[in-house]
Amino acid sequence: MRLRWVGGLFAAFIMLCAFSHGMDVWTLWYPDYSIQAIEKVITATISIITAVLLWPLLPHALAIPSAAEQEIKIKARTQELHNKNELLLQMKDAAIESEERFRAIIECAPEAIMIFDVDLNRIIDVNEKTELLFACSRDRLLQGGPDRFYALQQPDGMDLEESMTRHNQRALSGEEVVFLRKIFTEDGKALICEVRLVRLPDRERRLVRASFIDITERQQNEEELRRHKNQLEELVKERTLSLEVAVDQAQAANRAKSEILTNMSHELRTPLNAVIGYSETLLTGIFGPSPNPKFAEYINDIHDSGQHLLAIINDILDVSAIDAGKMELHEEFLCVRDVVEMSIRLVAPRAEAAQVAVYDEVSPDLPRLCADERRLKQILLNLLSNAVKFIPHGGTVRITAQQTLAGEMVIAVIDTGIGMDQEGIAKALSIFGQVDSGLTRSREGSGIGLPLTVGLVELHGGTLTITSKKGVGTTVTVTFPATRVETV
């Protein structure tokens, strides 16, 4: 606006200057200076006003570059525009390459992928696997949204529209959403798909990438597995019920066995004690000497048979008590060497009669063992008696005891007897099992001693192992846990 006024005043000033020169010529012929004075005043006024208005514009006028400078600036601006154009071309090429990479990624993906515009409710891109999964061409897929392929009844039980809205909102908020969808393909096939939604970055549109994996076969397999699982559970329930019935019956039978054994012990022990007592009385000769030596021999056989039968009855009762869990241990800390020496003294007469040497190789400085003294002595007597029983004349039996590095107490009975194979060992460990051999059958035995010994050892928390070789000998090892060994 200021420049427009300045231009008008400057034009008026020029016209007045021209008029002033004309008046100068006019006054040469007609010397009337009043009009010329007025014209001079007006011209001076306009020039002053023009000067005042032009004064602020002088710095701008002085700052106008020269033609050379203008040329340099034009060249620089031209180069700048060229660089920007090159950058735009590079960005365009990068965008094309990015689009190609994105297309290659979704095409090479193992699952079906579709790009979905939430606001337009339209599929805007798919890969080839999506066409195969939905049995539908790309053009047909891009004509609408994915909901036209969804079944109204979905596995999650939600309303379809509500379900889609909720899942899309969660995906747009940055969450990865995984759920199941039942779809119908273009050819009418029903499929169960695992769908995974993620948001795609875009400044103008709200885009979601959906990947579809057909899990119909997996669902069918899982359903089949569930059906088999239910069948197995029913079978297990039935089997458990039958086992509970069997256990109840076994417990009832065990109680009946215990009652029978208790009654048997009472019924047998009473007459046996009388037989043993009367035979001992006759052997001592309280009522006079025997009529003849044969009579004394028979009385001695009666006494030994009674003692043997009583021992068998006691062993049977002990086995029954262990099986029923009714045997109690009276535990105390014992000197193992003392119990071993006592057991050897008790078995010594039988060893001498069989011409078998028994050697005590127990160290005197062993720590004490927490055990039931009567039951520990019973364990050792059974093992020593078996060893002596199965050794030919001139054989040897050794008993050792030592503490392992782990703190366990190990007692071993080693003999040079007839030995056994694995079948014989298994038979010897069974109730009433006896190893069939000419030597063993000539010896007394009930087949209860070794199983009873195993039960007594296990009652102490220990283990019993047997290693044997026919014609070489047998080693029976009893191991008591470190918790039963006294710590110094």
C-alpha positions in Angstrom: 0.0 0.0 0.0 2.9 2.4 0.9 4.6 1.7 -2.4 1.4 2.5 -4.3 1.1 5.9 -2.5 4.8 6.6 -3.1 4.4 5.8 -6.8 1.4 8.1 -7.1 3.1 11.0 -5.4 6.3 10.5 -7.4 4.3 10.6 -10.6 2.6 13.7 -9.4 6.0 15.2 -8.5 7.3 14.5 -12.1 4.2 16.1 -13.7 4.5 19.2 -11.5 8.2 19.5 -12.3 7.3 19.4 -16.0 4.5 22.0 -15.4 7.0 24.2 -13.5 9.4 24.2 -16.4 6.5 25.1 -18.7 5.5 28.0 -16.4 9.1 29.2 -16.5 8.8 29.5 -20.3 5.3 31.1 -19.9 6.6 33.9 -17.6 9.1 34.9 -20.2 6.3 36.4 -22.2 3.8 37.0 -19.5 5.6 37.9 -16.3 2.9 36.8 -13.8 4.6 34.9 -10.9 1.6 34.2 -8.7 0.6 31.1 -10.5 4.2 29.9 -10.7 4.6 30.5 -6.9 1.5 28.3 -6.2 2.8 25.6 -8.5 6.3 25.7 -6.8 4.7 25.4 -3.3 2.6 22.4 -4.4 5.7 20.8 -6.0 7.8 21.3 -2.9 5.1 19.8 -0.7 4.7 16.7 -2.8 8.5 16.2 -3.0 8.7 16.5 0.8 5.9 14.0 1.3 7.5 11.7 -1.2 10.9 11.9 0.5 9.3 11.2 3.9 7.6 8.1 2.5 10.7 6.9 0.7 13.0 7.3 3.7 12.0 3.9 5.4 12.4 2.1 2.1 16.0 3.1 1.6 17.5 0.2 3.6 15.5 -2.3 1.6 16.6 -0.6 -1.6 20.2 -0.8 -0.6 19.8 -4.5 0.3 18.7 -5.5 -3.2 21.5 -7.8 -4.5 23.3 -7.2 -7.7 22.7 -9.1 -10.9 25.7 -11.3 -10.2 24.5 -12.1 -6.7 21.1 -12.8 -8.0 22.6 -15.2 -10.5 24.5 -17.0 -7.8 21.4 -17.3 -5.6 19.4 -18.6 -8.6 22.0 -21.3 -9.3 22.0 -22.3 -5.6 18.2 -22.5 -5.5 18.2 -24.5 -8.7 20.7 -27.0 -7.2 18.7 -27.2 -4.1 15.5 -28.0 -6.0 17.5 -30.6 -8.0 18.7 -32.2 -4.8 15.2 -32.3 -3.4 14.0 -33.8 -6.6 16.7 -36.5 -6.5 15.8 -37.2 -2.8 12.1 -37.5 -3.8 13.1 -40.0 -6.5 15.2 -42.0 -4.1 12.3 -42.0 -1.6 10.0 -43.2 -4.3 12.4 -46.0 -5.2 12.8 -47.0 -1.6 9.0 -47.0 -1.2 8.7 -49.3 -4.2 11.4 -51.6 -2.8 9.7 -51.6 0.6 6.5 -52.5 -1.1 8.1 -55.3 -3.0 9.8 -56.6 0.2 6.5 -56.4 2.0 4.8 -58.3 -0.8 7.6 -60.9 -0.8 7.3 -61.3 3.0 3.6 -61.9 3.0 3.8 -64.2 -0.1 6.5 -66.3 1.5 4.8 -66.5 4.9 3.6 -70.0 5.8 0.1 -68.8 6.8 -2.7 -67.0 4.9 -2.4 -63.2 5.4 -4.8 -60.5 4.7 -4.6 -56.7 5.2 -7.8 -55.2 6.5 -9.0 -51.6 6.7 -11.0 -51.3 9.8 -12.8 -48.1 8.9 -13.8 -49.2 5.4 -14.5 -52.8 6.6 -12.6 -54.0 3.5 -9.8 -56.3 2.7 -7.2 -54.3 0.8 -4.5 -57.0 0.2 -4.0 -60.8 0.5 -1.3 -63.3 -0.3 -1.7 -66.4 -2.4 -2.1 -68.7 0.6 -5.2 -66.7 1.5 -6.7 -67.4 -1.9 -6.0 -71.1 -1.4 -7.4 -71.2 2.1 -10.6 -69.4 1.2 -10.9 -71.1 -2.2 -11.5 -67.6 -3.5 -9.8 -65.4 -6.1 -7.9 -62.2 -5.1 -10.4 -59.9 -6.9 -13.3 -61.5 -5.0 -11.5 -61.3 -1.7 -10.8 -57.5 -2.2 -14.5 -56.8 -2.9 -15.5 -56.7 0.8 -14.6 -57.5 4.4 -13.6 -60.8 5.9 -16.9 -61.1 7.9 -18.7 -62.5 4.9 -16.7 -65.7 5.3 -17.3 -66.0 9.1 -19.9 -68.3 10.6 -22.5 -66.6 12.8 -21.7 -69.1 15.6 -18.0 -68.7 16.6 -16.0 -70.9 19.0 -15.8 -68.1 21.6 -19.6 -68.0 21.8 -19.6 -64.2 21.3 -21.8 -62.2 18.8 -19.8 -62.0 15.6 -20.0 -58.2 15.2 -19.2 -57.6 18.8 -16.3 -60.1 18.7 -14.8 -58.4 15.6 -15.1 -54.9 17.1 -13.5 -56.0 20.3 -10.6 -57.8 18.6 -10.0 -54.9 16.2 -9.9 -52.4 19.0 -7.4 -54.5 20.9 -5.2 -54.9 17.8 -5.3 -51.2 17.1 -4.2 -50.4 20.6 -0.9 -52.3 19.9 -1.9 -55.7 21.4 -1.3 -58.9 19.5 -4.7 -60.7 19.5 -5.0 -64.5 19.0 -8.3 -66.2 18.8 -10.2 -68.9 16.9 -12.5 -68.3 13.9 -14.9 -70.7 12.1 -15.0 -69.8 8.5 -16.8 -71.0 5.4 -14.7 -71.1 2.2 -16.0 -70.1 -1.2 -16.7 -73.7 -2.0 -18.7 -74.2 1.2 -16.1 -76.1 3.3 -16.2 -75.3 7.1 -12.8 -74.7 8.7 -11.5 -73.8 12.1 -8.6 -71.3 11.9 -6.3 -69.7 14.5 -6.3 -66.0 13.7 -3.6 -63.6 14.8 -4.3 -59.8 14.6 -1.6 -57.1 14.7 -1.8 -53.4 13.9 0.1 -52.1 10.8 1.7 -48.6 11.0 -0.1 -46.1 8.6 -0.6 -42.4 9.1 -3.8 -42.1 7.2 -5.6 -45.4 7.7 -6.3 -47.9 10.5 -4.9 -51.1 9.1 -4.8 -54.6 10.7 -2.9 -57.6 9.5 -4.7 -60.9 10.0 -2.9 -64.2 9.7 -5.0 -67.5 9.4 -3.7 -71.0 10.2 -6.0 -73.9 9.4 -6.2 -76.0 12.6 -9.3 -78.0 11.7 -7.3 -81.3 11.6 -5.6 -80.4 14.9 -8.9 -79.7 16.5 -10.3 -83.0 15.3 -7.2 -84.8 16.7 -7.6 -82.9 20.0 -11.2 -83.9 20.1 -10.3 -87.5 19.5 -7.7 -87.3 22.2 -10.2 -85.9 24.6 -12.6 -88.7 23.7 -9.9 -91.3 24.3 -8.9 -89.5 27.5 -12.4 -89.7 28.8 -12.6 -93.3 27.9 -9.3 -94.0 29.7 -10.5 -92.1 32.7 -13.7 -94.2 32.8 -11.5 -97.3 32.5 -9.2 -96.1 35.3 -12.2 -95.4 37.5 -13.6 -98.9 36.8 -10.1 -100.4 37.3 -9.6 -98.4 40.5 -12.9 -99.5 41.8 -12.1 -103.1 41.1 -8.7 -102.7 42.7 -10.3 -101.2 45.8 -12.6 -104.2 46.0 -9.6 -106.5 45.5 -7.7 -104.6 48.2 -10.6 -104.9 50.5 -10.8 -108.6 49.8 -7.1 -109.0 50.3 -7.2 -107.1 53.6 -10.1 -109.2 54.7 -8.2 -112.3 53.7 -5.1 -111.0 55.5 -7.2 -110.4 58.6 -8.6 -113.9 58.3 -5.1 -115.3 57.9 -3.9 -113.4 61.0 -6.8 -114.8 63.0 -6.1 -118.3 61.7 -2.5 -118.0 62.5 -3.2 -116.6 65.9 -5.6 -119.4 66.6 -3.1 -121.9 65.1 -0.3 -120.6 67.3 -2.4 -121.0 70.4 -3.7 -124.4 69.4 -0.3 -125.7 68.3 1.9 -124.1 70.9 0.0 -125.4 73.9 0.4 -129.1 73.0 3.9 -128.5 71.6 5.1 -126.9 74.8 3.7 -129.9 76.7 5.5 -132.3 74.3 8.8 -130.4 74.6 8.5 -130.1 78.4 7.7 -133.8 78.9 10.4 -134.9 76.5 12.9 -132.7 78.4 11.7 -134.3 81.7 12.2 -137.8 80.3 15.7 -136.9 79.0 16.8 -135.6 82.3 15.9 -138.9 83.9 13.8 -137.4 86.7 11.5 -140.4 86.7 14.3 -142.9 86.3 16.6 -144.1 83.6 15.4 -145.1 80.2 14.5 -148.8 79.7 16.9 -149.0 76.8 19.0 -146.7 74.6 16.6 -146.8 71.7 13.9 -145.4 74.0 16.2 -142.4 74.9 17.0 -141.8 71.2 13.2 -141.6 70.4 12.6 -139.2 73.2 15.5 -137.0 71.9 14.0 -137.0 68.4 10.6 -136.0 69.8 12.2 -133.1 71.6 14.1 -131.9 68.6 11.1 -132.2 66.3 9.0 -130.2 68.8 11.6 -127.5 69.0 11.8 -127.4 65.2 8.1 -127.2 64.7 7.8 -124.5 67.4 10.5 -122.5 65.5 8.6 -122.8 62.2 5.4 -121.6 63.9 7.2 -118.6 65.4 8.7 -117.8 62.0 5.3 -118.0 60.3 3.8 -115.7 62.9 6.6 -113.2 62.5 6.2 -113.2 58.7 2.5 -112.6 59.1 3.1 -109.8 61.6 5.5 -108.1 59.2 3.1 -108.4 56.3 0.3 -106.9 58.4 2.5 -104.1 59.6 2.0 -105.1 63.2 5.5 -106.0 64.2 7.0 -103.3 66.5 10.7 -102.8 67.0 12.2 -102.1 70.4 15.2 -100.1 69.3 18.4 -99.1 71.1 22.0 -98.5 70.3 23.8 -101.8 70.2 27.4 -103.0 69.9 27.3 -105.0 66.6 30.4 -107.1 67.6 28.6 -108.3 70.8 25.5 -109.4 68.9 27.7 -111.1 66.3 29.7 -113.0 69.0 26.4 -114.1 70.7 25.0 -115.3 67.4 28.2 -117.3 66.6 28.0 -119.0 70.1 24.4 -120.0 69.4 25.2 -121.5 66.0 28.5 -123.1 67.1 27.1 -126.5 68.1 25.5 -127.0 64.7 28.7 -125.8 63.0 30.9 -128.2 64.9 28.5 -131.1 64.1 28.8 -130.2 60.4 32.5 -129.7 60.6 32.2 -126.1 59.4 34.5 -123.3 60.7 32.9 -119.9 61.5 35.2 -116.9 61.7 34.4 -113.5 63.3 36.0 -110.7 61.3 34.1 -107.8 62.8 36.2 -104.8 63.8 35.9 -104.0 67.5 35.9 -100.2 67.0 32.7 -100.0 64.9 30.1 -97.4 66.0 27.0 -98.6 67.6 23.9 -99.4 65.6 20.3 -98.4 66.5 18.3 -101.6 66.1 16.1 -104.1 67.9 18.6 -106.5 69.6 16.3 -109.5 69.4 15.5 -109.0 65.7 19.1 -108.2 64.8 20.2 -111.5 66.5 17.4 -113.3 64.6 18.7 -111.9 61.3 22.3 -113.0 62.0 21.2 -116.4 63.3 19.1 -117.1 60.2 22.0 -116.1 57.9 24.6 -118.1 59.9 22.3 -121.1 60.1 21.7 -121.1 56.4 25.4 -120.8 55.6 26.3 -123.7 57.9 23.4 -125.7 56.5 24.4 -125.4 52.9 28.2 -126.1 53.3 29.8 -129.5 52.9 32.1 -130.8 55.6 35.3 -128.8 55.9 33.8 -125.5 54.6 34.1 -122.1 56.2 31.8 -119.2 57.1 33.0 -115.6 57.6 31.0 -112.7 59.0 32.2 -109.2 58.5 30.9 -105.7 59.5 32.2 -102.3 58.4 31.1 -98.7 57.9 31.1 -97.3 54.4 32.2 -93.8 53.4 28.5 -92.8 53.2 28.1 -93.8 56.8 26.1 -97.0 56.3 26.6 -100.2 58.3 27.3 -103.2 56.1 27.2 -106.8 57.6 28.1 -109.7 55.3 28.0 -113.4 55.8 30.3 -115.2 53.3 30.4 -119.0 52.9 32.1 -121.6 50.7 28.9 -123.6 50.2 27.2 -125.1 47.2 26.1 -121.7 45.8 23.0 -120.9 43.7 22.2 -119.5 40.3 19.8 -116.5 39.8 16.7 -118.8 39.7 17.8 -120.4 42.9 18.3 -117.0 44.6 14.8 -116.0 43.5 13.4 -119.2 44.8 15.2 -118.9 48.1 13.8 -115.5 48.7 10.2 -116.7 48.2 8.0 -118.0 51.1 8.5 -121.7 51.6 11.0 -121.7 48.7 13.8 -124.2 49.0 16.7 -124.7 46.6 16.5 -128.3 45.3 19.8 -130.1 46.0 20.7 -133.4 47.4 22.6 -131.6 50.2 19.9 -129.2 51.0 17.2 -131.8 51.1 19.2 -133.7 53.6 19.1 -130.7 55.9 16.1 -129.5 57.9 14.4 -126.3 56.6 11.0 -124.7 56.1 11.8 -122.1 53.5 10.7 -119.3 55.8 14.0 -118.1 57.3 15.3 -116.0 54.4 12.1 -114.2 53.5 11.6 -113.5 57.2 15.2 -112.1 57.4 14.5 -109.8 54.4 11.3 -108.5 56.2 13.2 -107.9 59.4 16.0 -106.0 57.5 13.5 -103.9 55.6 11.7 -103.2 58.9 14.9 -101.5 60.0 15.0 -99.5 56.7 17.9 -101.6 55.3 18.4 -103.8 52.3 19.5 -107.4 51.8 21.3 -108.6 48.7 22.6 -112.0 47.7 25.5 -112.8 45.3 26.2 -116.5 44.7 27.9 -118.8 42.3 27.3 -122.5 42.1 30.1 -124.6 43.4 31.9 -121.5 44.8 29.7 -120.0 47.6 27.3 -117.4 48.6 27.6 -113.8 50.1 24.6 -112.3 51.8 25.0 -108.6 52.5 22.8 -106.6 54.9 23.1 -102.8 54.7 21.6 -100.5 57.4 21.1 -96.8 56.6 23.5 -94.2 57.9 20.7 -92.7 60.0 20.8 -95.8 62.2 24.6 -95.5 62.8 25.7 -93.6 65.9 27.8 -90.5 65.1 30.8 -89.7 67.2 
